[in-house]
Amino acid sequence: MRVNLVIPAYNESLIIEQSLTKLLDFCRQNLIDYDWQVLLVDNGSSDATGQICQNLASQNQQLKYLRIEQAGKGGAIRHGWQNSEADIYCFMDVDLATSLNSLPELLEVIKSGQAEVAIGNRFDRASKVERSIWRRIVSSIYRLIARLVIGTRISDLPCGFKAVSKSVRDEVLPSVIDQGWFFDSELVLRVEKLGWPIKAISVVWREVNPGGRRSQVSVVSLGFKYFSKLWALKKINNDKKNSRAIWWLLGTWMGLILPLVVLEWLLPRGRLGIPMPVTARGSFLLVLNLSAWWLGAWLLAGWFETLKNKVKKLGLLLVGLTSALFYMFHVFLLIYHLRQGTGFAWGFFWYNRADMVLTLWRLVPVLGLFVFVGVPVLIFILLVISWRRTAVARSVMVRPLLMALIIALISLVYSPMIARGEIVNFALNNIVYKNSLRTAYTNLYVRNLIDLQKTSSEIVKTGENLLGDEIFFIHLESVGSAFIGQQNTPQLLSANNNGILFPHFYSNSVQTLRAEESILCGLAPSLGPNVVNVLSKKQLQELPCLPKIFAEQGYQTNFYKSDHLEFNNTGEFMSAIGFNKVHNSDVMQSGDPELDWGFREDIFYQRVREDLIQDDVEKKFVYIAVSSTNHVPFEISDESFIGRVPYAKPANFAQSMANTIYTQDAYLGELLADIKTEYPQAAIFVLSDSSWPAGQHGNIYNEVGAFEENFSTFFQFIPSQKSPAKFTVDRVVDSRYSQMDIPSTILNLMGWELSTPQAWLGKSFAPEFFGEQAESRPALSAQPYGQPGITLVEYPYKTLFDLSSEDVLRFNLMSDPMEASPQLLDDSSESIDELKKYLIKNN
């Protein structure tokens, strides 16, 4: 059987003699069953290539030298094949990058009739390939483009190691147009179009660059040429169906991704008006993550298409619905980024999952019922149609797309810091970093909680009642120490003419209910769920909380909340710890203005006063909690304040917050005036649940970070107008205490003590009310959510226990108020012991 071996060459004087000698020797030893001839076709070389080949041809009868002046690999192969008669036509690159050991197998495929075309496949699992990373990348990209544009199943079209039958030479070669490097790819694609059999074999291939020789192929420019050639040829291989599949594929992806891109770049950077570089990166990661998910779902749908009918339908249904919901979840996260100016706090969501729907509806009302229900259904329909329409493209793209999917997923795994504060950070903090320090703290917290349940709420009278029989707590929303001043809180300062103000008072945690756990029950801050979600109703009733103590002493205990009582199970908690009456919307009237986070304070205060008048009891303990005005989105809703607030056109988040604090303070002033008029013997405590970051550290989200701006708030006492003159009023106290100290202080001022040793960790700071220094004790605070940490502050020193890294950091708040230069404690054992001692009550 006659074999024609064509070697195209152009200016290959460095390697031509060695390559031809090696090829001739191999053929003489291994092709003894064939009548073979090697044709060296010179593409008009300008170096010594021609002379070397002529000399070799004169010495070897089985080597023939041909020369054409037209450049181009395809033209050379065509000329060699057309100028000889054979049964098998073969060609290989002059550098013999493909091992000649595969040549007999290549020829055997044609000789035995297994196929009309035999090609080397460098992507075969059995192949051994040595080449640069750059060439691997370019080759893989070309392979993917070929499959996308043409829909071919051939893995390695450009491999320079092919053999064809005489039928292909006679019937297909004349229709091949290209004369350059695309020649053999076009030849194979035309054979594939005819449906003739093609077989690929594994090869050993290595990149060859002897003596500084540079390949005559520019992979980049050749890649562009290949693409243009493929695009021109796309009609030869089921082009219309495949093109429609490609457009469906790209169209579906763009239809899903484009809205995210538009949201990312066209909408303002956060409703709260601060730069969001980290959030922007997080949003980019969302787009990447969604693309990877979409790609994986597309491939998975293709697999289900191959299964039995019932399984196929069920699989497509599950994948489609999951993908639609996953997409909407990402849209929500992106809108949340842009609207809130921060990442989504997964820890906050997880520990408050019972309130998820209510919270998300308030924060992102633009989504609405249609977006949450209707859009996923539409996306599901689009995905299923798209999967059906792109079955052709998918069938030839599984392997390269799986590689792309793996690369995308790897990028997600190695990008956790980009999504800090989101689900990756939540997983790291609660799974990977669920460390010994967190565990030790939680164990001590639980121990203290058990001790509190064993503490009796019975009291022993040990002194004079200095507060009287009418006690009011007014709980404001998110007032940080930095905002206390004449500009933002003039009413609070005015009330202090007859009061005592602690402008640096620590909240023990973040979030309203967590603060109320400390204020009313003296609980230490939890790193897990709220205590109402941990203890049963009976266990809650066993805690020695202020409402329970006052109720047992004959006081009417009323709790009023401007926001929904269902949020965080607030109503359940307040009822369990001793409030006789728990009110919210039941005291309001139809038409009363209601904001995202509750009824507007001025109207709510009015309704509370109206309800209290109806009670007509002598002894009362009243707790009023408001949250609507100074809350996300920190916008003025009361038009009467336009022109009155400190900043008519706020330029940043801090100024927006100053405006809402000012409005909240104005409502407070009206309430204080009314209480003093209606209840002249009332003792009033005004405080805030926690602070709210104003962007000093690039964060405006209270569920992230453990800085002073997360915890430092205020506390104020306004004694009865008829109270004893022992109180030293009109005073600002710089000493720092925390909400956990409040229950002990209240009992001290009432002249009460618990009949059994109390397990409260806080200590009374009542001496401060009389101008004396109270016992110094560190203030304990905890951030359970984003960037979790525990802090102990004994001013000016602050110790931060980072629960992610287990590092212990020390700050000097006097010299470093921005907490920018912490000292990493190499030996943190002493600080950890200090934390443990704080949590263990010494009875």
ABEGO torsion letter per residue (X at the ends): XBBBBBBBBBGAAAAAAAAAAAAAAAAAAAAAABBBBBBBBBAGBABAAAAAAAAAAAABAABBBBBBABBEAAAAAAAAAAABBBABBBBBBAAGABBAAAAAAAAAAAAAGABABBBBBAABAABBBBBBAAAAAAAAAAAAAAAAAAGBABABAABBBBBBBAAAAAAAAAABABABAAAAAAAAAAAAAAGBBBBBBBBBBBBBBBGGBBBABBAAAAAAAAAAAAAAAAAABGAAAAAAAAAAAAAAAAAAAAAAAAAAAABBBEAAGBBBAAAAAAAAAAAAAAAAAAAAAAAAAAAAAABBAAAAAAAAAAAAAAAAAAAAAAAAAAAAAAAAGBBBBAAAAAAAAAAAAAAAAAABAAAEAAAAAAAAAAAAAAAAAAAAAAAAAAAAAAAAAAAAAAAAAAAAAAAAAAABGBAAAAAAAAAAABBAAAAAAAAAAAAAAAAAAABBABBBBABBBAAEABBBBBBBBGBBAAABEAAABAAAAAAAAABBBBABBBBABBEAAAAAAAAAAGBBBBABBBAAAABBAAAAAABBBAAAAAAAAGBBBBBBBABBAABGGAAAAAAAAGBABBBBAAABBBGBBBBAAEBBAAAAAAAAAAAAAAAGBABBBBBBBBAAABBOAGBBABAAABGABABABBABAAAAAAAAAAAAAAAAAAAAAAAAAABAABBBBBBBABBBBAGAAGBABAABEABAAAABBBBBBBBBAABBAABBBGBBBABBBBAAAAAAAAAAAAGBBBABBBABABBBAAAAAAGBBBBBBBBBBBBABBGBBBBBBBOABBBBBBAAAGBBBBBBAAABAAGABBBBBABAAAAAAAAAAAABBBX
